[in-house]
Amino acid sequence: MGDFSHSCQHPQYDPQSTELHAECRTYGFFGTYQPTTLLLDQYIGNINGRLMFVSYRFSATCKNCRLGGEGNILQCYCETENGDWISTELALDERIENNDGHLKFK
């Protein structure tokens, strides 16, 4: 499990670039927070209307995406194989982690 939200703050999602932005804590006793980004389109896809980590380029068939929960849930409307649009969400903490102040896909 990634659990980036436990050591990162102020998560934001940019729908134009599909980047997740956050300030993540570095290692060490006096770890500081530094800005970092991760391009979600490289790791998340749309499989018949569902956001999943097993593919990529979700932005091609999803719209109105935003962060929900405490900034650790990606919520979108995604197109199904038959052309319907359905609401879907994905817990980003499942596969995104903070690695010494940098967002990483796990």
ABEGO torsion letter per residue (X at the ends): XAGAAAABBGBBBBAAAGBBBBBBBBBEAABBBBBBBBBAAAABBBBGGBBBAABBGAAAABBGBBBBEAGABBBBBBBBAAGBBBBBBBBAAAABBBBGGBBBBX
